[in-house]
Amino acid sequence: MRLGLRIGFFVAFTAILPVLLLAGAASQVARKQAEGQIVDFQVEAARSLGAVVSRQLSDTQRVLVQQVANFRLDVASDEARASFLVATYRLFPEISIAALLDEDGGELAPPLYQPVGAAAELAEHDLVSVARLARFRAALPPPSRTPGGVVVGDPYRPEGADAAVLPMVFTSPWGDGVALAVEISLSPVASRMSSLAKDREITLLGQDGEVLLRAGPMGLVEPARARAFLRNAEVDLRYETAHGVEVLAALAAVPEHDWAVVVAEPADAVAATIHQIQLRTWYIGGVALVIALVGGAYLTRSITGPVVTLRDAANAVGRGDFAVRMPIASRDELAELAAAFNRMSASLEQNAAEIDSKNQEIERFNLELQARVEQRTSQLREAQARLVQSGQLAAVGELSAGLAHELNNPLAGVLGIVQILSSQLGERPEGALLRAAEQEALRCKEIVANLLRFTRPGVQKGPGAEDVVDLAAVVRDVLTLVGGPLRQRGVAVELSMIESPMAIRGDASQLGRALGQLLTSLRTVAEPGSTLTIEGAAPGAEIELRFALAKTVGETDDWRAAGLGFWVARQVFQEHGAILEEPVGERGAARTWRLRAPRCEGA
């Protein structure tokens, strides 16, 4: 038998087969134990929820019986009856509708409820639609003819409600024929069911098997299967759903009502089984490992020597000694491997010189090619970035210019109307309001004019033919555009410019766009609540603008988002002979950006 077959057969027999057999046995034991625990829990949960439903309804019924007994409603005024309904309505948040009826079922006072669409004064009570009110009236049972009698109607689920409701009628014990009718929501029971559901489904079924409440994953409880057991006190079920899911379930009756609580969960959702299988598998795996080690030690004696010799020879070849050869002393697979190794080393020795020469030639070519590729790649990336940015700026400029043109005409009309009305009203109090509106409209017109001026593409001019631009005035104009976003960010702006003109040569619209891009990027990296101080100076033949942020953000993503804006502003300033110096320091601290430009001679 070949060596590979002997090793494979031995390992499979001594390790894999025992592990599989023992793991299967452990799985069966764990599953039976887990299913028993699940059934016990389901029965207890169903019994507990049934008791909760019965206790809640009993408590509510006892309080409302006492409430009706405390008042003589037959001789009460309409105002007193309305106050009685308000007091009753506030007793329990589960009460959605409260009404007073006579012995024939007619209303003695308007029913009390919170209508849909109105402001909810009591948020814990349901909002009631017109359709729900009509459903309540139709579902009310006739009042009891016995003084102090209580009649419970059939439960139903109103459209749009989160839980089913139960109509109840309480007859006055004074023998006057007056009855209190209420709609009781089962929402507290629904909350309790949701807290217990998790990976299981809990359903409250009515006396005909209709679903009153449901919590947890849907599709596990099938009312048609549980309908036959509704009259049983307790029963556990096991069935397969229409979708092929095997289910473990338990049913318990609700005391004093023909209802039932069903708790169900998938039969394969057995967490304890997985844990038990893992423990058994680790144990069996340890035993199998010991057996495999014993068998491996036996096999090692027959293969260690040749393998170690082959390893040493391979290491020698790896160091460049292609003259090494393996001794051949047997006829098995190891001998065939040694012969193949000898042929390989001989071939490597024969071609070593040629390979070394070609490797050196390829290495030189690769270095030269890499240098060329990196240079060309850098040029292409820079060109692509400029094209993309130019396109984006052009698109933004066209959009802003169009918006400014569209706003100019209606703004001029509004301003004209305000001025006419102001002149007609004269010094009357309304005239002061119109004059204030006129000032704001003029301010809007100024902002639109600046926007149109800064977004209008500049005309390329020859060297020395640029316009003389007051940089301080451009800064003030740009601040009228970006001042709003800065205030929204919570950044206060302090402007400290020199009085003498800060004249440079250039295109005013391009400089305005660059300054707008710079201020927008500073807004991105500014910490909300900080201060942006803009100072200007013109010492000698150079103009300097300083943009100082009292505190910047430390978030890396914000700095990446602002990086493109800084780059665009820097490129435009360079075309005008200006230099934008970015600060060096830790992000999050105060930082200052400096813009230096040559001053226009003779200005």
Summary of the structure (lengths in Angstrom):
residues: 603
radius of gyration: 44.2
end to end distance: 103.3
largest distance: 122.8
contacts: 1780
relative contact order: 0.06
helix: 55%
strand: 18%
